[in-house]
């Protein structure tokens, strides 16, 4: 997948499609790429392409496509982050094909999708995405949704990135090798555009933390915002590789002054470009 930063920078969620069908060759291409994705969490994720006409699928926010991609996996430690990383890499690949997507975690007929994915005991289907060619104009419903969550806005750099500890905002020029990579993290999509990741940077690498918002953990303990963390980690990992920075993924808490944030993972930098 070439020009990953360009894909991240250009991608917008798409909920309004032009009705074009996804050809069999494109379906095969997407599934082939999906099978090649490896996340640092090394958890198995199964992807299926689903059709409304076969499975009776629906989402009240989607117009102009009957085709979706769903993913399922076993419930396990770090499953949310693993899914976020995996699915975002797939979404970016689909973007490279000129197709549109949007993450859907709640606004859908979940039972119909779970039946189509054949969810077994101990498995979970975190999210799906429609796929299709974006329409020339967004539906009124999509326009209102985007305005409601301020979809085109992102938090400022100094709100997300910190220098050595959570109390010290990072200046944008402090680590020039990371400028584009951190911008890719800043641009990452998230549920209701909450952008819950906070990243502490020091000489050893980038350490990712979660700033929790209320209402995102269900009764089983599944945390939707950890999917967002996986998306942010995916952007960092892909862009670091593209920029020639060698990293090592770590789940070992560096015990930094994080101001009560929940530690998620680190990219330890083994070779700066």
Residue pairs with C-beta under 8 A, 6 or more apart in sequence:
1 7
1 89
1 92
1 93
1 96
1 238
2 96
3 96
4 92
4 184
4 238
4 239
4 242
5 180
5 183
5 184
5 239
5 242
7 92
7 95
7 96
8 92
8 184
8 187
8 188
8 235
8 239
9 184
9 187
10 95
11 91
11 92
11 95
11 189
12 151
12 152
13 100
13 101
13 102
13 103
13 146
13 151
13 189
14 100
14 101
14 102
14 130
14 132
14 134
15 61
15 62
15 63
15 102
15 130
15 138
15 139
15 141
15 142
15 145
16 63
16 64
16 134
16 135
16 137
16 138
16 139
16 142
17 62
17 63
17 64
17 65
17 100
17 130
17 132
17 133
17 134
17 135
18 64
18 132
18 133
18 134
18 135
18 136
19 64
19 65
19 132
20 132
20 133
21 67
22 49
22 67
22 99
22 131
22 132
26 97
26 99
27 49
29 97
30 49
30 69
30 90
30 93
30 94
30 97
30 131
31 47
31 49
33 90
33 93
34 47
34 90
35 47
37 45
37 86
37 89
37 90
39 45
39 82
39 85
39 86
39 89
39 230
39 234
40 85
40 233
40 237
40 249
40 265
41 78
41 81
41 82
41 85
43 73
43 74
43 76
43 78
43 79
43 82
44 73
44 74
45 71
45 72
45 73
45 82
45 83
45 86
45 87
46 71
46 72
46 73
46 117
47 69
47 70
47 71
47 90
48 69
48 70
48 71
48 72
48 116
48 117
49 67
49 68
49 69
49 131
50 57
50 67
50 68
50 69
50 70
50 113
50 116
50 117
50 128
51 57
51 66
51 67
51 68
52 58
52 66
52 67
52 68
53 66
54 116
55 112
55 113
55 115
55 116
56 109
56 112
57 66
57 68
57 108
57 109
57 112
57 113
57 116
58 108
58 109
58 112
59 104
59 107
59 108
59 109
59 130
60 107
61 102
61 104
61 107
61 141
61 142
61 145
62 102
62 104
62 130
63 135
63 139
63 141
63 142
64 132
64 135
65 130
65 131
65 132
67 130
67 131
67 132
68 113
68 128
68 129
68 130
68 131
69 90
69 94
69 101
69 128
69 129
69 131
70 113
70 116
70 117
70 125
70 128
71 83
71 86
71 87
71 117
71 125
71 126
71 127
71 128
72 117
72 119
72 123
72 124
72 125
73 79
73 82
73 83
73 123
73 124
73 126
74 122
74 123
74 124
75 122
75 123
75 124
75 220
75 222
78 226
78 251
79 124
79 126
80 126
80 222
80 223
80 224
80 226
80 227
80 229
80 230
81 226
81 227
81 229
81 230
81 233
81 264
81 265
82 230
83 126
83 127
83 227
83 230
84 226
84 227
84 228
84 229
84 230
84 231
84 233
84 234
85 230
85 231
85 233
85 234
85 237
86 230
86 234
87 103
87 126
87 127
87 129
87 227
87 230
87 231
88 188
88 189
88 230
88 231
88 234
88 235
89 234
89 238
91 101
91 103
91 129
92 238
94 101
94 129
94 131
95 101
98 133
99 131
99 132
99 133
99 134
100 130
100 131
100 132
100 133
100 134
101 129
101 130
101 131
102 129
102 130
103 127
103 129
103 189
103 191
104 127
104 128
104 129
104 130
105 126
105 127
105 191
105 224
105 227
108 128
110 125
113 125
113 128
114 125
117 125
119 125
124 222
126 222
126 224
126 227
127 227
138 146
145 151
146 152
149 192
149 193
150 193
151 193
153 193
154 186
154 187
154 193
154 195
155 186
155 195
157 170
157 172
157 182
157 183
157 186
158 169
158 170
158 171
159 169
160 182
160 185
160 186
160 195
160 197
160 198
160 199
161 169
161 170
161 182
161 185
161 186
161 198
161 199
161 200
161 201
162 168
162 169
162 170
162 198
162 199
162 200
162 201
163 169
163 170
163 171
163 174
163 200
163 201
163 202
164 200
164 201
164 202
164 256
164 257
165 200
165 256
165 257
165 258
165 259
166 198
166 200
166 209
166 256
166 257
166 258
166 259
166 261
167 257
167 259
170 201
172 179
173 179
174 201
175 201
177 243
177 245
177 272
177 273
178 201
178 206
178 245
180 239
180 243
181 235
181 236
181 239
181 240
181 243
181 245
182 199
182 201
182 206
182 236
184 235
184 236
184 238
184 239
185 197
185 199
185 232
185 235
185 236
186 195
187 235
188 195
188 197
188 228
188 231
188 232
188 234
188 235
189 228
189 231
190 196
190 197
190 225
190 228
190 231
190 232
191 216
191 224
191 225
191 227
191 228
194 213
194 225
194 228
195 228
196 210
196 211
196 212
196 213
196 225
196 228
196 229
197 208
197 209
197 210
197 211
197 228
197 229
197 232
197 264
198 208
198 209
198 210
198 211
198 258
198 261
199 206
199 207
199 208
199 209
199 232
199 236
200 206
200 207
200 209
200 256
200 258
201 207
202 256
204 254
204 266
204 268
204 269
205 247
205 250
205 266
205 267
205 268
205 269
206 236
206 266
206 267
206 269
207 254
207 256
207 263
207 266
208 229
208 232
208 233
208 236
208 263
208 264
208 265
208 266
208 267
209 258
209 261
209 262
209 263
209 264
210 225
210 226
210 229
210 261
210 262
210 264
211 261
212 225
212 262
213 225
216 223
216 224
216 225
217 223
217 224
217 225
218 224
226 264
229 264
229 265
233 264
233 265
233 267
236 267
237 247
237 249
237 267
240 247
240 267
240 269
241 247
243 273
244 273
245 269
245 271
245 272
245 273
246 269
246 270
246 271
247 267
247 268
247 269
247 270
248 267
248 268
248 270
249 265
249 266
249 267
249 268
250 265
250 266
250 267
250 268
251 265
251 266
252 266
253 263
254 263
254 266
